[in-house]
Amino acid sequence: GRRVIDGDVGALNALRDKLREIAERKKELLKEGGFPDDYLEPVYECSDCKDTGYIEGNKCHCLKQAITGYLYAQSNIENVLKKENFDTLTYDVYDDTELPLMRNIIEGCKAYVRDFDTTYENLLFYGDVGVGKTFLTNCIAGELLKQGHSVIYFTAFQLFDTLAKYAFRQQEVNEDIGRVHEDIFDCDLLIIDDLGTEMTNSFVLSQLFLIINERDNRMKPTIISTNLSIEDISERYSERTFSRIYGKYRMIKPAIRDLRIKLKRASSRK
């Protein structure tokens, strides 16, 4: 043993030979017992980080997904995704004039999921209340979560409330909020729902630009849904924020009648 520590080449080679013999003997014993060669090797749920949660000091995708899953469970969005997904989506709610547009939009959403790993793209769903904007973002979120991506969903109110706690009420900041603040900028997909329902002030304006700009710099996709028109967005938010959204987002407008009203009427006829 001392010779190995001192760097004796002969002793090192002898040790390697001994270890090879032990490894071969182990294989023989496993085979005799009817077990595969790798039977005693650890089995990891995540082969990338070997269940440590980190790769070279950075969060592994499995840890990000676990955190996201916890956040979704806490916000009750997990139950929503069970009801609002591509499997429950039906074209029956659209009339003949709406169907071509909505078929195109829905196929575009499915393509967005398919190409997510290879194509960087941000989406802005805008238009009237009740036309299915949130439903479509939930469809995308659910599929990407199934694929192991980290997806974080916030209503605009929740997002800016979380950011305000982090910035101004440090005594209320726990480990979860600190982690969420970090992941807002670094998760695979950030969804901001109902932009425009928050109380707009200088803090909100600066934080919205920071999120949009920083995530764009990192090439991390963002999906925004809003009941505001393009003109409303231009007037309500800063010029540089509007410029980023207008130039960096694919704009999608489901120009149809209120689905909630149509579904309610259909239900009342039964």
N, C-alpha and C positions, 0 to 999 in steps of 0.2 A: 504493500500500500504506500509506503514511504517513497519507493522508487517512482511510482506513478505521480505522486505529488511533486517530486523533484523534476519531473519531465523526462524520465528515462524512456526513450523511444521503444526499446524492446519491451519494457513493462506495459507501456500503453497498447502496443500491438497485441500482447498476450491477453490484456484485459478485454480488448475488442473481440478477440477470438472466443474468449470465455462467454461473453455476452451473446455472441451469435449462437454458440452451442446451447445456451440456456433457452434462447428464443426458439431454436429448432426443436428442442426437447419439449417445450411448451406446446408447440404445434402438434407434435406427435401424440402427446397425452390427450389433447383436445380431440384429435381425430379418432383416437382409440375409444374415447367416450362418446363419439357420435356428434361432436360439436364442431361448428365452423371455426376456421383459423382465427377470426376476429371476435370470438365469443366473449373474451375477457376485456375487449376494448370498450371504453366508455361510449355510450350512445347519447349524442347531443340532440336536443330539439332544434338548435341552430348550429349548423356546422361551420358557419362563418366566424362566429366569435366563441364557439364552444361553450355557450351558455354563460359567458362572463358578462355579456351586455355591452362590451366595449371592444373596439378594434383599434389598436395603436392610440389609445387614449380618447377616441371618439365614440359616441353612442352608436351601437349597432342598430340596424333596421329593426331587429326583433325587440329591442328595448324601447325604441321609439313607438313601435306598434302597441306594445304592452301599456305604455304611458297613455297613448291615444285611446286605447280601449277603456282604460280606467276613466279618462276624462269623458268619454262618450257615455259610459255607464252612469257617471255622476250627473250628467246633464240630461239624462233620460232620452238622449237622441238615439240610443241603441234600439229602443222600442220603435221609434219612428222609422228607422231604416228597415225594420222587418215588414213594415206596411208600405213604405215608399221606395220602390226599387224597380229595376227594369222588368222583373218577373211579374210584378203586379200592375205594370203600366198597360193601358189598353187604348187602342185607337178609336174605340166605340164612342168616346166622349166628344169626338170632333165631328162637325158636320162636313158636308162635301166641299165647302169653300175653305175650310180650315185645314182639312186633312193633308193636302200637298205640302203646305208650309210646315206643319207639325211633324210630318213624317221626315222631312228634310232635317229639321232641328234635332229630332230624337236620334236619327242615324248619325248626325254630327256629334252628339254627345257620346254615343257608343264608340265612334272612331276616336274621340278624345281619350277615352279609357284605353283603347287598343294601342294608341300611339304614345301613351303617356311617358314611357321609358325612353323614347327616342326623339320626341318632338316637344320643345318647350313652347307652351302657349297659355295665355291667361284668357279668362272668359268674363264677360259682363252680361248678365241676364237683366234686361230692363223692360219696363212696360207696366200695364195696369195691374191692379190687385186681382188675385185669383186666377191667373192664367197658367199657373204651373211652374213658375220659376224655381221656387224652393223644392218642389217635387223633383225637378230635373237635377238640381245640385245634389240632392240626397241620393238619387240614382247613381250619379258619378262617384260620390263619396263611398257608398256601399261597395261598389265594384272594386275600387282602389284599395279599400281596407281588406277585402278578401285576398287581394294580391300581395298583401304584406306592406303596403305603403303607409306612412304616417300621415293621417289626415286630421286636421283640427277644424272644428266648426264653431263659429261664434255668430250670434246676432250682433249687429253693430253696437247695440247697447251693452251687451256682455263684454265685447272686445274692449271698448274704451273704458268701461268700468274696471276691468282687470288691469289695464295699462295705468289708469289713474291710481289704483291701489299700490301698484309697484312704484310709481313715481312720487306719490304724495303721502301715502299712509304706510310707511315702512313697518310700523308696529303691527300691522295686520298681515304683513307678508310672511307666509310660511313657505316651506320647501316646495310645495306644489305650485304656488303662484310664481315663485322664482323660476321653476322648471318650465311652466307654461309660457312665461315671458320669453324665455330663450327659444322655445319651440315655435312661437308665433313667427319668428324670423327664419327658422331652419327646418320646419316640417316639410314633408314632400308636397303637400297641398294644404293651403289655408283657404277656408270658405268664410266669407263675410256676408251674412244674410241680412236683408232688410236695411241696407245702407240708406241713411236719410231719416231713420226713426230715432236716431240719437240726438241729444242736444248739442248743436254745433257751437264750438267756441275755439279759441286759438289753440288750446291743447289738442283738441280733436283734429283740427286741421293739420297741425304739425305731425301728429302721430300717424294719421292716415297717409300722408306723403312719405313719412319715414318707412312705414311698412311696405307700401307699394314700391318705393324706390329701392330699398334694401333687398327685398325679395327678388326684384328684377335683376339687381346686380349679382345676386347669388344664383340666378336662373332657377328660382323656386316658384312654381306656378301658383296663381291665386285665382279664385273664382269669387266674383261679387254679384249679388242680386239686389235689385232695388226697384221700388215703384216710381222712382224719379225718371223724368225724361232726360234726354241728353242735354237739353237746354237748362233744366233744373240743376243737373250735376255741375254744369259750367258756372252757374250763378252761385251755387251753394258752397262749393269748395274752391281752393286756391287755383290760380291759373296753372301753376306747375303741376299740381295734382291732376287736374283735368287733362293737361297735355300728356302726362304719363298714361292715363287711362285711355285716352283717345288714340294714342299712338301704339300702345303695347297690348291692348286687349281686343279680342274678337267680340264684337257686339252682337247679341242675340235678342231679338224682340219677338216673343210669341204673341202676335197680333190676333188674338182670338177673344171670344166672349168669356165672361167669368165662369170658370169651370165649377166653382162652388155652387153657384146658383143653378147651373145646369144639372149637377149631380143631385142637388136637393129636390129639384122638380122631378127628376127621373125616379128618385126614391119615393116621393109622395104619390106617384102614379101606381106604385106596386100594391 
